[in-house]
């Protein structure tokens, strides 16, 4: 390489450094800000996660303490005093409170707790449907059969997570109303559904036999 080429390279390198320094002076604050945002965001994310873990642990401890009460009334009262910081936590508290109220004979209050869960749109559908289903089963003696039938039919729609359990309840309403053939038809459909659990199969088969029918299961081995 000649002296001229070496000189040109040195000048070019110097120009590059000058441009880089000029860019850093003009826009360097953006890079600094980006770094601060990245570091700050990561720190905030870790802080938020730590806060969520602490809140979940505190909620769990409070629930365990409330459930330690032997008397159902005391459990319900203690659970009512617990505060949850999320819709999911609040739903869990309402489910547990409803169970305690049911055990203490306060069925209407238990139904109110469950219906509140069923109306909470922020919750996943499965939780809302479980709450609605449980509330209906607690109202066998207090809600007219026609109203229960209407609501169970809504829970028994194709694709609904509790459709088979809802169909079982509809069969029980049929039985209570003296509609044995309709009940057997529903129960046979439950038996022949591939998604029916073993426990539900057993209950359906026993009910069919009690009604004078003959259970017709799906072909092949049944678990």
N, C-alpha and C positions, 0 to 999 in steps of 0.2 A: 504494500500500500504506500502511495506517495505521500509526501508531506501535505500536499494540497488536499488529497482525499481525507487524511487524518484531521486536518483543520476543519473541513466541511462537516465531518461526523461530529466533531466536538461542538461546533456551532449549532448543528441540528439538535443534538442532545440538550444543549443549553436552552434552546428555544422551547423544546418540549417541557423542560422543567419549569420554565417561566410560565408557560400556559397552564401547567398543572397547578402551580402555586396560585395563579390568578383565579382558576376555577375553584380551588379550595377556599380562597378568600371570599369569593362571591357566593358559592353554593355549599360551602363546607357545613354551614349550620343545618342544612337539610339532612346530611349524613349523621350529624350528631343527634338531631332530633329523632331520626329513624332508629338509631341505636337505643336512645332513651325510651322510645315507645315500645320497642321489642323487649327490652329488659323490664320496663315497667309493666307491660302486659303480662309477661311470664310471671312476674312477682305477684301481680293482682290475681292471676288465675290460681296460683298456688295458695294464696291467702283465702280466696273464695272457696276452694276445695276444702281447706282446713276448717273454715267456718261451717261448711255444710256437714263435714264429718262430726264436728263438735255438736252441732244442732241435732243431728240424727242420734248421736250417743246420748245426749241429754234427754231427748224424747223417749228413747228406749228405756233409759233408767227410770224415768217418771212413770212409764207404762208398767214396768215390772213392779215398781213400788205400789202402784194402784191395784194391780192384780193380786198383790200379796194379802189383801183384805179377804177374810173368809166369808163375810156376809155379802151377798149380791148387792144390797142397797149401798153398802160402804164402797164396794168396787165402783159402782156407777157414779157415786158422788165424787170419788177420788179421780176417776177418769174425766169427769166434767171439769175438774179443776186444772187439767193439763192443757197447755197451749201448744198447738202444732204450727209450724212455720210454713207449711206447704199444703196444697189440696190433698195430696196423697196421705200425708200424716194425719190431717183432719179426718179423712175418710176412715183410716184405720181406727182412730179413736172412736168414731161414731159406730163402727161395726162392733167394737169391744163393748162400748156402752150399751148398745142395743142388746147384746148377749146378756149382760149383767141385769138390765131392766127386765128382760124376758124371764130370767131365773128368779127375779124377785116378784114376778106376777104383774109387773107394770107393762102390759103388752102394748097399750096405746102409745105410751111414751117410746117404747122400742120401735114401733112402726114409724113414729115421727122422725126418729134418728135415721132409720134406713131410707125413708122417703127423701130426706134431705140429701143423702148421698146420691140417690137416684136422680136428683135434680141438678147435681153439680156438673155442669158441662165441661169443666176443665179436666175431669177424670176420664180415663180410658173407658170405652163402652162396656167392657166386661165387668168392671167394678160397679157401674151404674145398673147393669142388668142383674147382677147378683143381689144388689141391694133391693131392687124392685121385686125380684123373685122371693127373697126372704120375707119382705114386708107382706106380700100376698099370702104366703103360707101361714103367717101369724094371724091373718084375718079370716080364717076359715069360719069362725063362729060369729064374726061381727060384720063382715062385708057380704052383701047379697051375692048369690052364686052367679047371677047374670053379669055382675060387675067383675067378679073374679075371672069368669070365663073370658070376658072381653080382653082383660089385661094379660091373661095367660096366652091367649091366641096371638097377641102382639109379640110375646116372648118366644112363641113357637114358630115364627116365620122362618122359611128356608135360609140357612146360613147363619142364623142367630146362635150364639155360643151356648145358650141354655135351652135350645128348642126341644130336645128329648125329655129333659126334666119337666119342661112346661107341658109337653104332651102327656106325660104321666099325671100331672095335676089335673089336666082336662079330663082324663079318663076317670079320675077319682070324683070329679064333679058329675060326670055322666052316671057313675055308680050311685052317688048320693041322690040323683034325680030319677033313679029307676030306669035309666037307659042302658041296660046291660049289653045289648048288641053293639051299640055305639062304643061303649067302653072296651069291649073285646076287640073291636076293629082297631081302635087306637093302640091298644096294648100289643096286638099282633104286628102292627106296623113298627112299633118300637122294637119288638123282638127281631124283626127282619131288617133292621137298619144296621149297616156295617159299623156305624160309629157308637153303637150302644155298648156301655160298659158291662162288665160281668155282673156287678151288683144290680144294675138296672134291669138286666136280662132276667135275673133271678126274681126280682120283685114283680116284673111284668108277667112272668110265667106263673108265679104263685097266684096272682090276681086272676088270671085267665082261668086257672083250674077252679078257684073259689067261685067263679061265675058260671061254672059248668061247661067251659070251653076246653079245647085242646091246643096247647101251645104249638105254634108252627115257627120253628127257628130257621135261620139261614142254613142252606145245605153245607155240609162239611163239618169239621170238628169245631166245637165252640169252647172258648176259654172261660 
